[in-house]
């Protein structure tokens, strides 16, 4: 039998790997070795109790932060942090790891679009060990500017934080949790954190809906549309301890997958995150609509996913 590898056998091996990753299993043998040898990893998922180390490992698998953050660049971090109940906000350990990696990569400036505040940092004892990282964060320009969205289907214009448009590198850092309206909050839903109050309200009531989640179809389309404004350079998602009910603010029923995962394809990352908390990601309307926009891959079996346990 010939030992040569055909293109068909390679594709088949990659598909098996992706399917196994979705189910949380492990693949050994030729399929796994072949997929990683022949192509880059597109989603890196790391499980472990040390969320700081897991975050660093996930980015290392993708090639390291230097691959995404050029020296002397201005980095904007879009962090889902305003809520207070456990499982509703990104763990400070993850944020600290991202800041440290950006600093090590030579970033000139690292900023956030919403001030994190002392209350956020007090949620983790690790914050006291990284005073320089905490102090290095600045608030990016909160003034909003109106941008047109020609390809938008429900949203034709939006007021976006200038800082998001001006930064050299955008890193989207959401938490993979429940949402009472869209069923799932991930990278694409997190973009609402960079929109003005009036734009945010339009998402919920622009169709004439009276209730906050009365028209989920319109809300989902607006979320997909606003993601046309700018593509994140990297997505790093908190899948460590998340609420599966009463999102986005909680409190709610908790699960603890203890995973931090990362990738560039926001649609694929959201599908993976939704699957992680028991929702079929490819059936979430925001991911379907974003996929229709051409923003990413909705079928995880077409991607190379590497899962690691620390």
C-alpha positions as CSV (number, residue, x, y, z in Angstrom):
1,X,0.0,0.0,0.0
2,X,1.3,3.4,-0.9
3,X,2.3,5.7,2.0
4,X,1.7,8.9,0.1
5,X,-1.0,11.2,1.5
6,X,-3.7,12.3,-0.9
7,X,-5.6,15.6,-0.6
8,X,-8.8,13.6,-0.1
9,X,-7.3,11.6,2.9
10,X,-6.1,14.9,4.4
11,X,-9.5,16.5,4.2
12,X,-11.1,13.4,5.7
13,X,-8.6,13.5,8.6
14,X,-9.2,17.1,9.3
15,X,-12.9,16.5,9.4
16,X,-12.6,13.7,11.9
17,X,-10.5,15.9,14.1
18,X,-12.9,18.8,14.0
19,X,-15.9,16.5,14.9
20,X,-14.1,15.0,17.8
21,X,-13.1,18.4,19.2
22,X,-16.8,19.5,19.1
23,X,-17.8,16.5,21.1
24,X,-15.0,17.0,23.6
25,X,-13.3,13.7,22.7
26,X,-9.8,13.2,21.7
27,X,-8.4,11.8,18.4
28,X,-5.2,10.0,18.2
29,X,-3.2,8.5,15.3
30,X,-2.7,9.6,11.8
31,X,-5.7,11.9,11.5
32,X,-4.6,14.2,14.4
33,X,-0.9,14.2,13.5
34,X,-1.7,14.9,9.9
35,X,-4.1,17.7,10.5
36,X,-1.7,19.6,12.7
37,X,1.3,18.9,10.5
38,X,-0.3,20.1,7.3
39,X,-2.2,23.2,8.4
40,X,-2.6,25.8,11.1
41,X,-4.8,25.4,14.1
42,X,-7.9,27.7,13.8
43,X,-9.4,27.3,17.2
44,X,-7.3,26.6,20.3
45,X,-9.1,25.4,23.4
46,X,-7.3,24.9,26.7
47,X,-8.9,23.3,29.8
48,X,-7.5,23.8,33.2
49,X,-8.0,25.4,36.7
50,X,-5.3,28.1,36.1
51,X,-7.2,30.5,33.8
52,X,-4.2,32.8,33.4
53,X,-2.0,30.0,32.1
54,X,-4.8,28.6,30.0
55,X,-5.1,31.9,28.2
56,X,-1.4,32.1,27.4
57,X,-1.4,28.5,26.2
58,X,-4.4,29.1,23.9
59,X,-2.7,32.0,22.2
60,X,0.6,30.2,22.0
61,X,-1.1,27.4,20.1
62,X,-2.2,30.0,17.5
63,X,1.3,31.2,17.1
64,X,1.8,33.6,20.0
65,X,0.6,37.1,20.7
66,X,3.4,38.6,18.5
67,X,1.6,37.1,15.5
68,X,-1.3,39.5,16.2
69,X,0.3,42.5,17.9
70,X,3.0,44.3,16.1
71,X,5.6,46.2,18.1
72,X,4.6,49.8,18.9
73,X,0.9,49.1,18.0
74,X,-2.1,50.5,19.8
75,X,-4.2,47.6,21.1
76,X,-7.9,47.8,22.0
77,X,-9.5,45.2,24.3
78,X,-13.3,44.7,24.0
79,X,-14.0,43.0,27.3
80,X,-17.4,41.8,28.6
81,X,-16.9,43.0,32.2
82,X,-19.7,45.2,33.4
83,X,-21.8,42.6,35.2
84,X,-21.2,41.5,38.8
85,X,-22.6,38.0,39.2
86,X,-20.3,35.0,38.7
87,X,-20.4,33.5,35.3
88,X,-21.6,36.8,33.7
89,X,-18.2,38.5,33.2
90,X,-14.8,37.7,31.9
91,X,-12.4,36.5,34.6
92,X,-9.7,39.0,35.5
93,X,-7.1,36.3,35.2
94,X,-7.9,36.1,31.5
95,X,-7.7,39.8,31.1
96,X,-4.4,40.0,32.9
97,X,-2.9,37.3,30.7
98,X,-3.9,39.1,27.6
99,X,-2.4,42.4,28.9
100,X,0.8,40.7,29.8
101,X,1.1,39.0,26.4
102,X,0.4,42.3,24.6
103,X,3.1,44.1,26.7
104,X,5.6,41.3,26.0
105,X,4.8,41.6,22.3
106,X,5.8,45.2,22.4
107,X,2.5,47.0,22.3
108,X,2.8,50.8,22.6
109,X,-0.6,51.2,24.2
110,X,-3.3,48.9,25.6
111,X,-6.8,50.3,26.2
112,X,-10.3,49.3,26.9
113,X,-13.6,50.8,25.7
114,X,-15.3,50.5,29.1
115,X,-13.3,51.2,32.3
116,X,-12.7,48.1,34.3
117,X,-12.5,49.7,37.7
118,X,-11.2,48.6,41.0
119,X,-14.2,46.3,41.7
120,X,-13.4,44.3,38.6
121,X,-9.8,43.7,39.6
122,X,-10.7,42.8,43.2
123,X,-12.5,39.7,41.9
124,X,-9.1,38.0,41.6
125,X,-6.3,37.9,44.0
126,X,-4.0,37.6,41.0
127,X,-4.5,41.3,40.2
128,X,-2.4,42.3,43.2
129,X,0.5,40.4,41.7
130,X,0.4,42.3,38.4
131,X,0.2,46.0,39.4
132,X,2.0,47.2,36.3
133,X,-0.4,45.4,34.0
134,X,-3.4,46.9,35.8
135,X,-1.9,50.4,35.8
136,X,-0.9,50.2,32.1
137,X,-4.5,50.0,30.9
138,X,-6.0,53.2,29.7
139,X,-9.5,54.1,28.6
140,X,-9.7,54.5,24.9
141,X,-11.7,57.3,23.2
142,X,-15.3,56.9,24.4
143,X,-16.7,59.5,22.0
144,X,-18.8,57.9,19.4
145,X,-18.8,58.5,15.6
146,X,-21.5,57.5,13.2
147,X,-20.5,55.0,10.5
148,X,-22.6,53.7,7.6
149,X,-23.1,50.0,7.1
150,X,-24.1,49.6,3.4
151,X,-24.3,45.8,3.7
152,X,-26.4,45.9,6.8
153,X,-29.9,44.4,6.5
154,X,-31.5,45.8,9.6
155,X,-28.7,48.2,10.7
156,X,-27.7,50.8,8.1
157,X,-25.7,53.0,10.4
158,X,-24.4,52.9,14.0
159,X,-22.6,55.0,16.5
160,X,-19.3,53.3,17.3
161,X,-16.7,54.1,19.9
162,X,-13.9,56.0,18.1
163,X,-11.3,54.0,20.0
164,X,-12.5,50.8,18.3
165,X,-12.0,52.3,14.9
166,X,-8.7,53.9,15.7
167,X,-6.8,51.1,17.4
168,X,-4.3,49.2,15.4
169,X,-5.2,45.8,16.9
170,X,-8.7,44.8,18.2
171,X,-8.9,41.8,20.6
172,X,-12.5,40.7,21.3
173,X,-12.7,39.1,24.8
174,X,-16.3,37.9,25.6
175,X,-17.7,35.2,27.9
176,X,-19.6,32.3,26.4
177,X,-22.8,32.7,28.4
178,X,-26.6,32.6,28.1
179,X,-28.6,35.5,26.7
180,X,-32.3,35.8,27.3
181,X,-32.9,37.0,23.8
182,X,-30.4,35.6,21.4
183,X,-29.7,32.4,23.5
184,X,-25.9,33.0,23.4
185,X,-23.5,35.8,24.1
186,X,-20.1,35.6,22.4
187,X,-17.8,37.6,20.2
188,X,-20.4,39.0,17.9
189,X,-22.8,40.0,20.7
190,X,-19.9,41.6,22.5
191,X,-19.6,44.2,19.7
192,X,-22.6,45.9,21.3
193,X,-20.2,47.0,24.0
194,X,-18.6,49.4,21.5
195,X,-21.9,51.0,20.4
196,X,-23.7,54.1,21.9
197,X,-26.8,53.9,24.1
198,X,-29.0,55.1,21.2
199,X,-27.6,52.5,18.8
200,X,-28.0,49.8,21.5
201,X,-31.6,50.7,22.0
202,X,-32.2,50.6,18.2
203,X,-31.1,46.9,18.3
204,X,-34.0,46.2,20.6
205,X,-36.7,48.5,19.4
206,X,-35.8,49.6,15.9
207,X,-38.3,47.3,14.4
208,X,-41.1,48.7,16.4
209,X,-40.9,46.1,19.2
210,X,-42.1,47.2,22.6
211,X,-40.4,44.5,24.7
212,X,-36.6,44.3,25.1
213,X,-36.5,40.9,23.5
214,X,-39.8,41.0,21.6
215,X,-38.1,40.9,18.2
216,X,-35.1,38.6,18.6
217,X,-34.9,38.2,14.8
218,X,-34.3,41.9,14.4
219,X,-31.9,42.0,17.3
220,X,-29.9,39.1,15.9
221,X,-29.7,40.8,12.5
222,X,-28.5,44.0,14.0
223,X,-25.7,42.1,15.9
224,X,-24.6,40.5,12.7
225,X,-24.7,43.8,10.8
226,X,-22.7,45.7,13.4
227,X,-19.9,43.1,13.0
228,X,-19.5,44.3,9.4
229,X,-17.9,47.5,10.9
230,X,-14.6,45.9,11.9
231,X,-13.1,42.5,12.1
232,X,-11.3,41.6,15.4
233,X,-7.7,40.6,14.9
234,X,-8.1,38.0,17.6
235,X,-10.9,36.5,19.8
236,X,-10.2,35.1,23.2
237,X,-13.2,33.7,25.0
238,X,-13.9,32.9,28.7
239,X,-15.5,29.5,28.8
240,X,-14.4,28.7,32.4
241,X,-17.4,29.3,34.6
242,X,-20.5,30.6,32.8
243,X,-24.2,31.1,33.4
244,X,-26.6,29.0,31.3
245,X,-29.8,30.8,32.4
246,X,-30.9,34.3,33.1
247,X,-28.2,35.9,30.9
248,X,-26.7,38.2,30.2
249,X,-26.5,39.6,33.7
250,X,-27.4,36.6,35.9
251,X,-27.5,35.2,38.5
252,X,-28.2,32.0,36.8
253,X,-27.4,28.3,36.7
254,X,-23.7,27.7,36.4
255,X,-21.6,25.2,34.5
256,X,-17.8,25.0,34.7
257,X,-16.2,23.8,31.5
258,X,-12.9,25.5,32.7
259,X,-11.9,26.3,29.1
260,X,-10.3,29.3,27.5
261,X,-10.5,29.2,23.7
262,X,-9.2,31.5,21.0
263,X,-9.3,32.0,17.2
264,X,-9.5,34.6,14.5
265,X,-12.8,33.4,12.9
266,X,-15.5,35.0,15.2
267,X,-18.3,32.9,13.7
268,X,-16.5,29.6,14.3
269,X,-15.4,30.7,17.8
270,X,-19.0,31.6,18.7
271,X,-20.3,28.2,17.4
272,X,-17.7,26.5,19.5
273,X,-18.6,28.5,22.5
274,X,-22.3,27.9,22.1
275,X,-21.8,24.2,21.8
276,X,-19.7,24.3,25.0
277,X,-22.7,25.5,27.0
278,X,-25.2,23.1,25.4
279,X,-26.6,25.2,22.6
280,X,-26.2,24.2,18.9
281,X,-24.1,27.1,17.7
282,X,-24.9,26.6,14.1
283,X,-28.6,27.1,15.0
284,X,-28.1,30.5,16.8
285,X,-29.5,33.2,14.6
286,X,-26.6,35.6,15.1
287,X,-24.1,33.0,13.9
288,X,-26.4,32.1,10.9
289,X,-26.8,35.7,9.9
290,X,-23.1,36.5,10.3
291,X,-22.2,33.4,8.2
292,X,-24.6,34.7,5.5
293,X,-22.6,38.0,5.6
294,X,-19.5,36.0,4.9
295,X,-17.9,36.8,8.3
296,X,-16.8,33.3,9.1
297,X,-17.3,29.5,9.0
298,X,-20.3,28.0,10.7
299,X,-19.3,24.3,10.2
300,X,-16.7,23.4,12.7
301,X,-15.9,20.1,10.9
302,X,-14.2,22.2,8.2
303,X,-11.7,23.7,10.7
304,X,-8.7,22.4,12.7
305,X,-9.4,22.6,16.4
306,X,-6.8,21.7,19.0
307,X,-7.9,21.0,22.5
308,X,-5.4,20.8,25.4
309,X,-5.7,20.0,29.1
310,X,-3.2,21.6,31.4
